[in-house]
Amino acid sequence: MPRTRDLQHPCGECAFYDKSVWQPVQSGSISVLARRFTRNDLAEGQALYDQGTESMGVFCVSKGLIALRTLHADGKSTLLKLAYPGDVIGIRSFLTNSLHKTEARALLPSRVCTVAHRDANRVIHGNPSVLTRLATRCISEIDSCHERIIATATTSNKQRLSDLLHGLMAAHGTRAGNHMCMHLPLSRSDLADLIGVQAETMSRLLKRLQDDGTFLVSGRHVQAPVASLTQDMTGHRQSGNA
């Protein structure tokens, strides 16, 4: 059996280690952290956890894209958030020891690291700074919700959609000559959920962006001139500094 001081932190080789909620774990707790620490690959469309199920621990996305959505009694659903590599999910259910209020499902082939519920609790009890990092993540989530509410009240639907597509293009786009292209990982209904409009409004907004020459959308294929993306981002920065 390896000695405690010989054990390596299970997140030590991760690109997101410095910001990991588990980074502050002291050497004496590393064996507990590593005991049921798992890395699982998810196929596109595979669920990480279902709404209404018990918390199995704390989940860190290390690859891919995870959709967090609420399922309604009428069979419909609302996409609440996209979780990217470096994001931690399932915190609310873990901290409150309650059932998951959303489902988490892979939109792209993904990889998720999991610290089992019981071991995560033991690590936190021995390393209070981990709890601080988890709480900070929760506060960041609240701040993001506030920002979305403010954007809905102060920014046009068209601009919010443009901003969303910019972010998706930055994460998933590839350059082809003078254009950036991507396969959109979301449906139009999902896009509507994220900017807070009805699904039938989305086609009109996409047409307005196409008429402006900002984005060209055909099914799930999205294309945008590199020049327009650069100009838009410059304009956003200048507006933010005004």
PyMOL commands that set and color helices and strands:
alter all, ss='L'
color gray80, all
select helices_A, chain A and resi 4-6+17-19+27-35+91-96+117-126+128-154+157-172+188-195+199-212+226-241
alter helices_A, ss='H'
color red, helices_A
select strands_A, chain A and resi 37-42+47-49+57-63+66-71+77-83+88-89+103-106+110-116+174-176+179-183+216-218+221-225
alter strands_A, ss='S'
color yellow, strands_A
deselect
rebuild
show_as cartoon
